[in-house]
Amino acid sequence: MAIRHARPSPRHRLMLVVAAAVAAIMTGGIAAAADGMGTWAASRQMILVTTPDWNTNRGTLRTYERDGSGWKATGAPVDVTLGKNGSAWGIGLNVPQTHGPAKAEGDGRSPAGVFRVGEAFGYAETNSTALPYRGLTASDYCVDVDGSPYYNQLVDEDKVGKQAVAGATEAMRRDLHFHGDHAYRIGFVIEHNPEGKKGAGSCIFAHLWKSPTSPTAGCTAMTDEAMEGLLAWLDPKKKPVFVLLPRAEYLHLRDAWGLPKAL
């Protein structure tokens, strides 16, 4: 015989709803559901870049660590350069935003939002960073051709074949391909568009700048000293994230996204 369960009274149902809401608040569940913060709620390191507005190609980078009492600043702020046309919403950990520009391939904008910090890379075979590290070779490319099955991926031409990287402009050993360019001597991947959505933007890195006034094609660039400090500090066990926002968006989203309170 089937067992029939008594239906809870309205008061009992209300109590269940309240209990669930309290549990969600305690675990950050409400923020996660509303704003996607659950995907980085466990992060204990944050690189935060803020800009004056969407169309500015310079910004300020700050670093934070989180403990039981919240985010604490580490180190001093540093200047960075961004995409030549400013920034635009990228595809990362946060829920998609419907206001403001959207990142597209070749738009000269750096992706805004919250992103995982990917692997480090550089011209040397090894690096002391705790991040996974890729020693670059002359055959390494990041594929920025949106019709390629390797779009937005770092690949070795010797392994995938010349046709797979045909048309790609991001040869990673820039010192060998571009007359000694040191931009990628050390850097790391900012995981924008990790699923490789066609036309949504590719090959987004943090790397070295040419000068304090030289913008990028869409990356975030800084001094050698600043990058070396980041690579020494970043710890994959702390699930680091990279955040880039115009100041107005930062102020609007700061609480909902659990961002540091003070700049």
C-alpha positions as CSV (number, residue, x, y, z in Angstrom):
1,M,0.0,0.0,0.0
2,A,1.3,3.4,-0.9
3,I,2.3,5.7,1.9
4,R,0.6,9.1,1.9
5,H,2.5,11.9,3.4
6,A,0.7,14.7,5.2
7,R,1.0,18.0,3.3
8,P,2.7,20.7,5.3
9,S,0.6,23.5,6.7
10,P,1.0,27.0,5.2
11,R,2.9,28.0,8.4
12,H,5.2,25.0,8.1
13,R,5.9,25.8,4.4
14,L,6.7,29.4,5.4
15,M,9.1,28.2,8.1
16,L,10.8,25.9,5.5
17,V,11.2,28.8,3.1
18,V,12.7,31.1,5.8
19,A,15.1,28.4,6.9
20,A,16.3,27.9,3.4
21,A,16.8,31.6,2.9
22,V,18.8,31.9,6.1
23,A,21.0,29.0,4.9
24,A,21.5,30.6,1.6
25,I,22.5,33.9,3.2
26,M,25.0,32.1,5.4
27,T,26.6,30.3,2.5
28,G,26.4,33.2,0.0
29,G,23.8,31.3,-2.0
30,I,21.5,34.3,-2.6
31,A,24.4,36.3,-4.1
32,A,25.4,33.3,-6.1
33,A,22.0,32.8,-7.5
34,A,21.4,36.5,-8.3
35,D,24.8,37.6,-9.5
36,G,26.9,34.4,-10.1
37,M,29.2,35.2,-7.2
38,G,29.1,31.5,-6.1
39,T,31.6,30.7,-8.9
40,W,34.3,32.8,-7.1
41,A,33.0,32.8,-3.5
42,A,35.9,30.4,-2.6
43,S,38.5,32.7,-4.1
44,R,41.1,34.1,-1.7
45,Q,43.2,36.1,-4.1
46,M,41.9,38.9,-6.4
47,I,43.6,41.1,-8.9
48,L,41.3,44.1,-9.4
49,V,41.7,46.6,-12.2
50,T,39.5,49.7,-12.3
51,T,39.3,52.3,-15.1
52,P,37.6,55.7,-15.2
53,D,35.1,54.7,-17.8
54,W,34.5,52.2,-20.7
55,N,36.6,54.1,-23.2
56,T,39.7,54.7,-21.2
57,N,42.8,52.5,-22.1
58,R,44.6,53.0,-18.8
59,G,43.7,51.7,-15.3
60,T,44.9,50.9,-11.8
61,L,45.7,47.4,-10.6
62,R,45.4,46.4,-7.0
63,T,45.8,43.0,-5.3
64,Y,43.8,41.6,-2.4
65,E,43.7,38.5,-0.2
66,R,40.6,37.3,1.7
67,D,40.5,36.0,5.2
68,G,37.6,35.6,7.6
69,S,37.2,39.3,8.0
70,G,37.1,40.1,4.3
71,W,39.4,41.4,1.5
72,K,42.7,43.0,2.6
73,A,44.9,45.0,0.2
74,T,48.4,43.6,-0.5
75,G,51.1,45.7,-2.0
76,A,50.8,49.1,-3.6
77,P,48.6,50.0,-6.6
78,V,50.3,50.0,-10.0
79,D,49.4,51.5,-13.3
80,V,48.4,49.3,-16.3
81,T,47.5,49.8,-19.9
82,L,44.5,48.2,-21.5
83,G,42.9,47.8,-25.0
84,K,43.4,50.8,-27.2
85,N,39.6,51.4,-27.2
86,G,39.0,50.8,-23.5
87,S,37.0,47.8,-22.2
88,A,33.8,45.9,-22.8
89,W,31.9,43.1,-21.0
90,G,33.6,39.7,-21.6
91,I,32.6,36.1,-20.9
92,G,33.9,35.0,-17.5
93,L,32.5,33.8,-14.2
94,N,29.9,36.6,-13.6
95,V,26.4,36.4,-15.1
96,P,26.2,38.3,-18.4
97,Q,25.5,42.0,-18.2
98,T,23.1,43.7,-20.6
99,H,24.2,47.3,-20.3
100,G,27.4,48.7,-21.7
101,P,29.5,47.4,-24.6
102,A,30.1,43.7,-25.3
103,K,33.5,42.3,-26.1
104,A,34.0,41.2,-29.8
105,E,37.0,39.9,-31.7
106,G,39.2,42.7,-32.9
107,D,37.4,45.5,-31.1
108,G,40.5,46.7,-29.3
109,R,38.8,46.4,-25.9
110,S,39.9,44.5,-22.8
111,P,37.2,42.2,-21.4
112,A,35.5,43.5,-18.2
113,G,34.1,41.1,-15.6
114,V,35.4,38.4,-13.3
115,F,37.8,35.8,-14.8
116,R,39.8,32.9,-13.6
117,V,43.6,33.3,-13.7
118,G,45.0,30.7,-16.1
119,E,48.4,29.4,-16.7
120,A,51.6,31.5,-16.7
121,F,53.9,31.6,-19.6
122,G,57.2,33.1,-20.7
123,Y,60.2,32.9,-22.9
124,A,62.2,30.9,-20.3
125,E,61.8,27.2,-20.0
126,T,60.9,27.4,-16.3
127,N,59.6,30.0,-13.8
128,S,59.4,29.9,-10.0
129,T,55.7,30.9,-10.0
130,A,53.3,28.5,-8.3
131,L,50.9,28.8,-11.3
132,P,51.1,26.2,-14.0
133,Y,53.7,27.4,-16.3
134,R,54.3,27.1,-20.1
135,G,57.7,27.7,-21.5
136,L,57.0,29.2,-24.9
137,T,58.7,28.1,-28.2
138,A,58.8,29.5,-31.6
139,S,56.0,27.2,-32.7
140,D,53.5,28.3,-30.0
141,Y,50.5,30.4,-31.2
142,C,47.3,31.6,-29.6
143,V,44.6,31.2,-32.3
144,D,42.6,34.4,-32.9
145,V,40.9,33.2,-36.1
146,D,37.3,32.7,-35.1
147,G,36.7,30.1,-37.8
148,S,39.3,27.8,-36.4
149,P,38.5,24.8,-34.2
150,Y,41.4,26.0,-32.0
151,Y,39.9,29.5,-31.6
152,N,41.1,31.1,-28.3
153,Q,43.5,28.3,-27.6
154,L,47.2,28.2,-27.1
155,V,48.6,25.5,-29.4
156,D,51.9,24.2,-30.7
157,E,52.0,24.5,-34.5
158,D,54.4,21.5,-34.6
159,K,51.6,19.4,-33.0
160,V,48.4,20.7,-34.6
161,G,49.9,21.5,-38.0
162,K,50.4,24.7,-39.9
163,Q,46.9,24.8,-41.4
164,A,45.4,24.8,-37.8
165,V,47.2,28.2,-37.1
166,A,46.9,29.7,-40.5
167,G,46.0,33.4,-40.2
168,A,46.7,33.5,-36.5
169,T,48.4,36.8,-35.5
170,E,49.4,35.8,-32.0
171,A,52.8,34.1,-32.2
172,M,53.7,33.8,-28.6
173,R,57.5,34.1,-28.9
174,R,57.3,37.7,-29.9
175,D,61.0,38.1,-29.4
176,L,61.6,35.7,-32.3
177,H,58.7,36.7,-34.6
178,F,58.6,40.5,-33.9
179,H,62.1,41.8,-33.7
180,G,62.9,41.2,-30.1
181,D,59.5,42.2,-28.6
182,H,59.5,41.4,-24.9
183,A,55.8,41.7,-24.2
184,Y,55.3,38.0,-23.5
185,R,58.6,37.4,-21.7
186,I,56.4,36.7,-18.7
187,G,52.7,36.8,-18.3
188,F,49.6,34.8,-17.6
189,V,46.3,33.9,-19.3
190,I,43.1,35.8,-18.3
191,E,40.4,33.2,-18.9
192,H,38.0,35.3,-21.0
193,N,35.7,33.2,-23.3
194,P,37.1,29.9,-22.1
195,E,34.6,27.9,-24.2
196,G,35.7,29.7,-27.4
197,K,32.5,31.3,-28.4
198,K,33.0,32.4,-32.0
199,G,33.7,36.1,-32.4
200,A,33.5,36.9,-28.7
201,G,37.2,37.7,-28.3
202,S,40.4,35.7,-27.9
203,C,43.9,35.5,-26.6
204,I,43.5,37.8,-23.5
205,F,46.6,38.0,-21.3
206,A,48.3,39.9,-18.6
207,H,51.7,40.8,-20.0
208,L,54.5,43.4,-20.1
209,W,53.9,46.8,-21.5
210,K,55.9,48.7,-24.1
211,S,55.5,52.0,-22.2
212,P,53.1,53.6,-19.8
213,T,51.3,55.2,-22.7
214,S,51.2,52.2,-25.1
215,P,47.8,50.5,-25.1
216,T,47.2,46.9,-26.1
217,A,44.9,45.0,-28.5
218,G,42.8,43.9,-25.6
219,C,45.1,42.6,-22.9
220,T,46.3,44.2,-19.6
221,A,49.9,45.3,-19.6
222,M,52.2,46.4,-16.9
223,T,55.9,46.9,-15.9
224,D,58.3,43.9,-15.5
225,E,58.5,44.5,-11.8
226,A,54.7,44.5,-11.4
227,M,54.3,41.2,-13.4
228,E,57.2,39.5,-11.5
229,G,55.5,40.5,-8.2
230,L,52.2,39.0,-9.4
231,L,53.7,35.7,-10.6
232,A,55.5,35.3,-7.2
233,W,52.3,36.1,-5.3
234,L,49.6,34.2,-7.2
235,D,48.7,30.8,-5.7
236,P,46.4,28.4,-7.5
237,K,45.4,26.9,-4.2
238,K,43.7,30.2,-3.4
239,K,41.7,30.1,-6.6
240,P,42.8,33.6,-7.8
241,V,40.5,35.7,-10.0
242,F,41.1,38.7,-12.2
243,V,38.5,41.5,-12.1
244,L,38.3,44.4,-14.5
245,L,35.6,47.1,-14.2
246,P,35.0,50.8,-15.0
247,R,34.7,52.6,-11.7
248,A,30.9,53.2,-12.0
249,E,30.3,49.5,-12.6
250,Y,32.6,48.6,-9.7
251,L,30.6,50.8,-7.4
252,H,27.3,49.4,-8.7
253,L,28.4,45.8,-8.4
254,R,30.8,45.8,-5.5
255,D,28.4,44.5,-2.8
256,A,26.5,42.0,-4.9
257,W,29.7,40.6,-6.3
258,G,31.6,40.5,-3.0
259,L,34.4,42.8,-4.2
260,P,36.8,44.7,-1.9
261,K,35.1,47.7,-0.3
262,A,37.9,50.3,-0.5
263,L,40.0,51.5,-3.4
